[in-house]
Amino acid sequence: MPSLLGLPIELQLIILDHVKAENHINLAPIAQTCWHFSSLIADNCHWNKTITISQSSLKESLAINYLINALKINKSYKKIRTTNITALMQISGVPLITHILENQAKSNLLNRICLYMPSNCHENLYKALINNPLTELEVLSIHDPLNEGYVIPMTEKQDMLTEFVSKVLVSSCLTLRSIYLPALPSNTIITDENQYVFPKATSVSLALTGECQSIHDFHTFWRKFKFVFPSLEKLHLTLSESELSLFRHLLTDASLFPWVKELHVKSKQSPKEFLLLEEIKSSLFRLDGLERFNAGWDVIKLL
């Protein structure tokens, strides 16, 4: 009976391409069969353009290791040209993402990274991006869908966060359209020293942290925010009660608008515990251009 090994290499590569069509982890069982298939799976054609990885459980950690080992076989792997990485992974998947970032070709085309991973591995992901900076990113998303209120502690990780902003975000500030980093403290970007602008960013998610003490501080913070993100349409904020006064200033400062069209709030506890529905409705109809306010209640202005 004819075997897969008996087919021309071109056909074997096409078959493997269909196997990994929806999830690159599907290649892992084949990678562990023999050196030949491990080498074929490391072929650049499987790792160019879009990479999709869905690790549904910790049991698939071995599958991640098989893929990493297979990739190390191919010495030409450093020439891959990935354009899109989408991954739903456990912490054991970080080395694979790091390996992919480290082995991009010099003429890097990677412009979209969407990573859904536990909050306890975000720091490692940030460091991987710091060590492999990109200059043409259009979409960057790193978040834990099971821990919506998580915020990276600024006091403990200030140096790393500052480096992440300067080497990752600022390097792509002219091309980024969507920044979804709900665990990143906003005062790592909105500072007195930083003068860079993200002119194309229309959707931004950050943790609201301003360290503001007075009405003047609130006023200054939001004007800096608007300066950095002048084209912002959708603003997602991870909010804690300690920053409620800063947030409420946004809702009362009509001079900032028209600006944001949609405002979304998430926190460890339900936003309904510290925001009133009437307060949301009032802000929605008072602020020019604001069309949607989601903070536990999803309120839409009918035009």
Secondary structure, 3 states (H helix, E strand, C coil): CCCHHHCCHHHHHHHHHHHCCCCHHHHHHHHCCCHHHHHHHCCHHHCCEEEEEECCCHHHHHHHHHHHHHHHHCHHHHHECEEEEEEECCHHHHHHHHHHHHCECCCCCCCEEEEECCHHHHHHHHHHHHHCCCCCCCEEEEECCCCCCCCCCHHHHHHHHHHHHHHHHHHHCCCCCEEEEEEEEHHHCCCCCCCCCCCCCCEEEEECCCCCCCHHHHHHHHHHHHHHCCCCCEEEEECCHHHHHHHHHHHHCHHHCCCCCEEEEECCCCHHHCCCHHHHHHHHHHCCCCCEEECCCEEECCC
